């Protein structure tokens, strides 16, 4: 089962402490969200899964953590200063502001049954380009618009990788093909953010730039498309809710040869099946655009350097062929927040108990579950039971994230753990004091098994694997 819509997840996320509206006590800040105790654990587990899969399990990818604020020239030569913009239109009638290419996705604030521009009262201006980069100033400045101090919050993590290409290559002594992976925040002053954590102005990306010979790029791109479908499967995203989308020549970024997006069914409630899907990630062949753009060497037809400011040439020397060239780049770029939303939607399920009450179960993969085991005392006023439960928590904790919880009756505690996706509850009861055994309850089946305390750690470890 999948959540029927994003709203169901918004309400669960707030009720159980995954995600809260940001700045809520001051009226919020349009489409900004804070991650609560469970949300931050879930996001960390997603990032860890991605990092382990790409950086640790493979032998050809290095990690990196570059600065959010870089020299402004990075964004000049990457092309972001001139091209990273959306076409913006204003409506003189309702004072609304919209993205020209997304008019069909939003409703007119005055007449919500129609899209902006579809009503005769709408009075849209000509489109103008709006740059999405957040501006800031670095250091003590005399005025806020001091051009010499201008800097940007990075709109993607990718450029931090390209400008460190030579550093990583030289220190890791890599040969092609190899990749550099990075996870971190990115910022875009989106014209129309929305749909919960789907499109926000501050978000997190997991990006990997894989450097290769031009002739290998098409095969490697396909391998990453297939690889990411498998990784999404491993974190519990259903294949039936994913779709591949080949960008058309008109949609391709100016630097890309081929880009395939993996779409997820974020909007299952929409009648038109096409409109149910939106982008979860993109896998682009960026050719040699970026390394060339940040290099001091390339020249135009008149022999003038294309990059006047770089101090480095980011080309690669192939020892075997004795040739120097700019590697091609395959870039799988995925959002942490969109992955988290898709994971929550596909983990969502409902089950009816013997009293006919509907219960929510979050069937998260154990690897992603914020809490793996909850130890619950059946009687919290019995010190021996409480002591045994707390002791069990201590024993399990080094191996799996375990919590102790005595904040309600056992039925309530089970329901809470089901709803936050905890795979196992361990209950300590009166008999446990006699037989040194506990009851282990499975989140998905609600089946209970009696397990000896001496075997508990191993039993849970096997089940969680
Ligand atoms: N370096 C390539 C790049 O940044 P992108 O398609 O613009 O490509 C990659 O971004 C991924 O980052 C998207 O597929 C999406 O998952 C996530 N993303 C982009 N903009 C976002 C936003 N405003 N809010 C949340 N996630 C976003």
Boltz pocket constraint, residues with backbone or C-beta under 6 A from the ligand:
constraints:
  - pocket:
      binder: B
      contacts: [[A, 155], [A, 156], [A, 157], [A, 158], [A, 188], [A, 190], [A, 197], [A, 198], [A, 199], [A, 200], [A, 201], [A, 202], [A, 203], [A, 204], [A, 205], [A, 207], [A, 279], [A, 280], [A, 281], [A, 282], [A, 331], [A, 333], [A, 334], [A, 335], [A, 336], [A, 337], [A, 338]]
      max_distance: 6.0
